[in-house]
């Protein structure tokens, strides 16, 4: 028959129960210390320098240590331990790994420096040095995409030929979206941009909006930009009163620079001047020198512009003028006419008399100039005689003045 154990309430008096519980707790702590200590006890680290890596690892294992191995080129024998950390003779927890640096033997090649070379050229240089390049693409803000960033092992390392060398080739800078910081305070904008991996450049402008807040940024928010590149933020600054400097008498460039140094902007107008020494010189400014204005105020500068005087135009001598006298003739009428004119009408003093008529050439066939020339000091005359007029006609004598 199977015996079933029975259980009953403790008869231990209440006054003795805390002591019993304390005894149990003490036993539990002692047990935990013993059990926990078994996997993490302290031992003296054996000295493995100059031992082969196999012997060194066994020595460490015997003491409960594990180890890591890093191989380097060395003139010492291959597989020989060059150094260890922690060093031999020190106390260490057995849970701590002992780092061994092990000789890989003397190298017979030097890793060339290919940083900055195009990837294909860098590969050729490594192969020419009898190494096997293994290309690895990495982000770089220093080297353009497609160019070598460096090697692993580093350039100048002495190592065995025919071994692999990692060639790090740039894939360009890592890009990220630029945060939109318009309207944020300077501190919050700086934090947002810095946390996104960007540098921050500050500029200030009086915009009379919210002093201390960001009113513009470049690049704008949402644009993809290279990590590590700069984002310029423009911060609204409360205007301050400044004194307008005296720019009168300065060149335009000097006046502009003087206003900018005072925190003011220049606008220009020009005024024609008769002196070449005033060309490009500030003749006036408004508001005037000494005025108190807000920073960023426009100051109007009047700039002299020299214009060479136009030389006087010499008088043009009068051209030939003409005097016309008209008369009527009847058929078969012969008549002599004289035209007299003053020297004021023909200043040159002489003229040619020409007879013409509305009847065409036939009306003029019998007409001729019989005389022309001076008649006294102040007047001149021309005489013409007509004949053989077969029909009534209107004739005129035209005196064309000659210029002398």
CORTA-V398669 format. One record per backbone hydrogen bond with DSSP energy under -0.5 kcal/mol. CO is the residue of the C=O (numbers start at 1). NH is the residue of the N-H. If there is no record, write none. Layout:
# CORTA-V398669
co = <CO | CO>
nh = <NH | NH>
This chain:
# CORTA-V398669
co = <2 | 3 | 13 | 13 | 14 | 14 | 16 | 17 | 18 | 19 | 20 | 21 | 22 | 23 | 24 | 25 | 26 | 27 | 28 | 29 | 30 | 31 | 32 | 33 | 34 | 35 | 35 | 36 | 37 | 41 | 43 | 45 | 46 | 48 | 51 | 52 | 53 | 54 | 55 | 56 | 57 | 58 | 59 | 60 | 60 | 61 | 66 | 68 | 70 | 72 | 77 | 79 | 80 | 81 | 83 | 85 | 87 | 90 | 92 | 93 | 97 | 98 | 98 | 99 | 100 | 100 | 101 | 101 | 102 | 103 | 105 | 109 | 111 | 112 | 114 | 117 | 118 | 119 | 120 | 121 | 122 | 123 | 124 | 125 | 126 | 127 | 130 | 131 | 132 | 133 | 134 | 136 | 138 | 144 | 146 | 147 | 148 | 150 | 152 | 154 | 157 | 157 | 159 | 159 | 160 | 163 | 165 | 166 | 166 | 167 | 167 | 168 | 168 | 169 | 170 | 172 | 174 | 176 | 178 | 179 | 181 | 184 | 185 | 186 | 187 | 188 | 189 | 190 | 191 | 192 | 193 | 194 | 197 | 199 | 201 | 203 | 205 | 205 | 209 | 210 | 212 | 213 | 214 | 216 | 218 | 220 | 223 | 225 | 226 | 229 | 231 | 232 | 233 | 233 | 234 | 234 | 235 | 236 | 240 | 242 | 244 | 245 | 247 | 250 | 251 | 252 | 253 | 254 | 255 | 256 | 257 | 258 | 259 | 259 | 260 | 263 | 265 | 267 | 269 | 271 | 273 | 275 | 276 | 278 | 280 | 281 | 281 | 282 | 284 | 286 | 288 | 291 | 291 | 293 | 294 | 297 | 298 | 299 | 299 | 300 | 301 | 301 | 302 | 302 | 303 | 304 | 305 | 312 | 315 | 321 | 323 | 325 | 327 | 329 | 330 | 335 | 337 | 338 | 339 | 341 | 342 | 342 | 346 | 350 | 352 | 352 | 354 | 356 | 357 | 360 | 360 | 361 | 362 | 364 | 368 | 368 | 371 | 373 | 375 | 378 | 379 | 380 | 381 | 382 | 383 | 383 | 384 | 385 | 386 | 388 | 389 | 393 | 393 | 394 | 395 | 396 | 396 | 397 | 397 | 398 | 398 | 399 | 399 | 400 | 402>
nh = <4 | 5 | 16 | 17 | 17 | 18 | 20 | 21 | 22 | 23 | 24 | 25 | 26 | 27 | 28 | 29 | 30 | 31 | 32 | 33 | 34 | 35 | 36 | 37 | 38 | 38 | 39 | 39 | 40 | 94 | 92 | 89 | 48 | 51 | 81 | 56 | 57 | 58 | 59 | 60 | 61 | 62 | 63 | 63 | 65 | 64 | 98 | 100 | 102 | 104 | 80 | 53 | 103 | 50 | 101 | 99 | 90 | 45 | 43 | 96 | 99 | 68 | 100 | 85 | 70 | 102 | 82 | 83 | 72 | 79 | 74 | 159 | 156 | 114 | 117 | 148 | 122 | 123 | 124 | 125 | 126 | 127 | 128 | 129 | 131 | 130 | 162 | 133 | 165 | 135 | 167 | 169 | 171 | 147 | 119 | 170 | 116 | 168 | 166 | 157 | 111 | 159 | 108 | 109 | 163 | 132 | 134 | 152 | 168 | 136 | 169 | 149 | 150 | 138 | 146 | 140 | 227 | 225 | 222 | 181 | 184 | 214 | 189 | 190 | 191 | 192 | 193 | 194 | 195 | 196 | 198 | 197 | 228 | 231 | 233 | 235 | 207 | 237 | 211 | 213 | 186 | 236 | 183 | 234 | 232 | 223 | 178 | 176 | 229 | 199 | 201 | 218 | 203 | 235 | 215 | 216 | 205 | 212 | 295 | 293 | 290 | 247 | 250 | 282 | 255 | 256 | 257 | 258 | 259 | 260 | 261 | 262 | 262 | 264 | 263 | 296 | 299 | 301 | 303 | 305 | 307 | 278 | 279 | 281 | 252 | 283 | 304 | 249 | 302 | 300 | 291 | 244 | 293 | 242 | 297 | 265 | 300 | 267 | 301 | 286 | 269 | 303 | 283 | 284 | 271 | 280 | 273 | 314 | 317 | 401 | 399 | 397 | 395 | 393 | 333 | 386 | 384 | 340 | 382 | 380 | 345 | 346 | 349 | 402 | 354 | 400 | 398 | 396 | 360 | 363 | 364 | 364 | 365 | 367 | 370 | 385 | 383 | 381 | 379 | 343 | 375 | 341 | 373 | 339 | 370 | 371 | 337 | 368 | 335 | 390 | 332 | 329 | 395 | 358 | 327 | 356 | 398 | 325 | 399 | 354 | 400 | 323 | 401 | 352 | 350>
